[in-house]
Amino acid sequence: MLFKKLPILLALGAALAGCGHPSQAPAPAATAAAPPSLEGDPAHPAHAQGWVDTKLYFGLGPAGDPAKGVSEAAWRDFLDKEVTPRFPHGLSVLDVYGQWQGKAEAAPERIRTKLLVIDYADTPENRGKIGQIRSAWKQRTGDESVMMVTEPADVSF
């Protein structure tokens, strides 16, 4: 007898399944707040064209004798006085090992090196700032050069 009523019970159950109490209705999905954005900030654009990535290599002194050459404190002083005022919106500094052979040297010298990476809008003003940084280092240390590598960059924040 139950088998004869089973189709009716299943139909009734299916019909009642769509009838829920309003207080049992699922809550509407919460709207996620938009994450903060730098869009519109010229120093940190959402997407930039015409920017470059410049790497500058600064020799600090012999790799085997950290007491000789430029100290960490002197490097930070240079960074604070010569670099940061020119590019306050951001930069990166990496400690790297390098080799350099000057004009009068018979063999390459192993040196402690700071690699400074700066991304910026490619303008004559910004290129001039890079030149000023290089000149300031050579004047301060007596080094012959500060190697520079500049490439186009696809930048976004």
Phi and psi in degrees as a GROMACS rama.xvg file:
@    title "Ramachandran Plot"
@    xaxis  label "Phi"
@    yaxis  label "Psi"
@TYPE xy
-63.0915  -35.2557  LEU-2
-65.0505  -30.8818  PHE-3
-72.2313  -31.503  LYS-4
-89.8206  -10.934  LYS-5
-58.3617  -45.9665  LEU-6
-60.9236  -35.5479  PRO-7
-69.0566  -42.1859  ILE-8
-64.7673  -39.5126  LEU-9
-66.1174  -41.0022  LEU-10
-65.5494  -42.1977  ALA-11
-64.6684  -41.1398  LEU-12
-63.0715  -41.2955  GLY-13
-66.3658  -38.5979  ALA-14
-67.9257  -39.6097  ALA-15
-76.0661  -21.8522  LEU-16
-62.731  -30.902  ALA-17
-82.404  -7.42423  GLY-18
-102.584  89.7236  CYS-19
-102.553  160.725  GLY-20
-72.9071  138.557  HIS-21
-54.9989  -32.5937  PRO-22
-72.2501  -13.337  SER-23
-98.7547  2.07808  GLN-24
-66.6943  144.598  ALA-25
-63.679  143.604  PRO-26
-69.566  144.515  ALA-27
-62.7404  147.846  PRO-28
-62.101  136.392  ALA-29
-70.0133  138.914  ALA-30
-82.7549  122.684  THR-31
-72.9491  135.969  ALA-32
-69.5198  140.806  ALA-33
-65.7192  136.947  ALA-34
-66.8217  155.319  PRO-35
-60.7014  149.922  PRO-36
-136.276  148.542  SER-37
-97.7995  6.18171  LEU-38
-54.8489  132.449  GLU-39
94.9547  -11.0147  GLY-40
-86.6059  113.457  ASP-41
-61.9446  -25.4971  PRO-42
-80.9598  -20.6032  ALA-43
-138.397  66.3685  HIS-44
-69.5239  153.637  PRO-45
-60.2676  -37.6898  ALA-46
-153.08  133.091  HIS-47
-123.496  144.013  ALA-48
-118.51  152.964  GLN-49
78.7724  22.0212  GLY-50
-100.862  159.855  TRP-51
-131.251  159.352  VAL-52
-114.073  116.433  ASP-53
-113.522  132.279  THR-54
-114.586  128.949  LYS-55
-118.462  133.55  LEU-56
-109.049  117.954  TYR-57
-112.17  117.267  PHE-58
-77.4463  130.193  GLY-59
-101.127  -23.2523  LEU-60
147.198  -179.867  GLY-61
-58.0957  133.826  PRO-62
-64.9627  -33.7337  ALA-63
-82.5109  -5.10129  GLY-64
-142.979  80.8465  ASP-65
-59.5606  -18.2843  PRO-66
-72.0524  -21.622  ALA-67
-92.9784  148.098  LYS-68
94.5176  -151.882  GLY-69
-88.7524  127.874  VAL-70
-78.6371  165.995  SER-71
-60.9996  -39.7725  GLU-72
-63.4946  -42.0531  ALA-73
-66.9412  -37.6956  ALA-74
-62.4185  -46.6663  TRP-75
-62.5379  -36.5391  ARG-76
-62.6733  -45.1065  ASP-77
-60.8888  -46.0083  PHE-78
-59.0879  -45.4061  LEU-79
-67.2241  -37.2844  ASP-80
-93.1019  -32.4253  LYS-81
-107.029  -34.3826  GLU-82
-96.3107  -56.3851  VAL-83
-56.942  -41.7227  THR-84
-61.998  -28.2003  PRO-85
-84.3382  -30.4641  ARG-86
-135.376  69.9898  PHE-87
-73.8947  -13.368  PRO-88
-83.7106  -8.02546  HIS-89
147.446  147.563  GLY-90
-166.196  170.48  LEU-91
-130.686  145.725  SER-92
-128.048  129.988  VAL-93
-123.705  143.241  LEU-94
-86.3674  124.691  ASP-95
-134.632  161.017  VAL-96
-99.5674  138.297  TYR-97
-140.264  170.189  GLY-98
-130.665  144.49  GLN-99
-146.054  135.233  TRP-100
-120.683  108.727  GLN-101
-73.4341  171.263  GLY-102
-58.4875  -39.6886  LYS-103
-93.7416  3.94784  ALA-104
-97.7526  140.582  GLU-105
-80.0564  -25.3251  ALA-106
-139.937  158.518  ALA-107
-63.7365  145.293  PRO-108
-99.951  133.457  GLU-109
-85.9432  125.791  ARG-110
-133.849  149.477  ILE-111
-72.4502  140  ARG-112
-139.785  144.542  THR-113
-107.517  130.097  LYS-114
-104.582  116.21  LEU-115
-102.79  125.457  LEU-116
-117.252  124.662  VAL-117
-132.893  128.605  ILE-118
-107.982  133.216  ASP-119
-158.644  162.199  TYR-120
-63.849  131.682  ALA-121
-79.2518  89.3811  ASP-122
-123.802  157.875  THR-123
-56.9125  -36.7838  PRO-124
-62.172  -47.3609  GLU-125
-68.2201  -37.928  ASN-126
-63.2804  -36.8054  ARG-127
-63.5222  -38.523  GLY-128
-62.963  -38.9887  LYS-129
-62.6894  -44.6804  ILE-130
-60.3748  -39.2853  GLY-131
-64.8416  -38.8496  GLN-132
-63.7031  -46.4499  ILE-133
-61.158  -44.9147  ARG-134
-63.4691  -41.3375  SER-135
-62.4107  -39.6018  ALA-136
-65.8507  -46.0225  TRP-137
-62.652  -38.91  LYS-138
-66.5058  -42.1718  GLN-139
-68.9218  -38.5434  ARG-140
-106.481  -18.3993  THR-141
81.2025  5.61807  GLY-142
-63.6518  151.404  ASP-143
-73.086  -31.2402  GLU-144
-158.002  165.623  SER-145
-127.481  110.703  VAL-146
-66.0245  137.94  MET-147
-127.667  134.927  MET-148
-127.754  121.853  VAL-149
-125.016  130.971  THR-150
-134.974  152.479  GLU-151
-59.9787  147.546  PRO-152
-134.017  137.38  ALA-153
-95.3535  104.862  ASP-154
-112.075  137.329  VAL-155
-149.832  154.243  SER-156
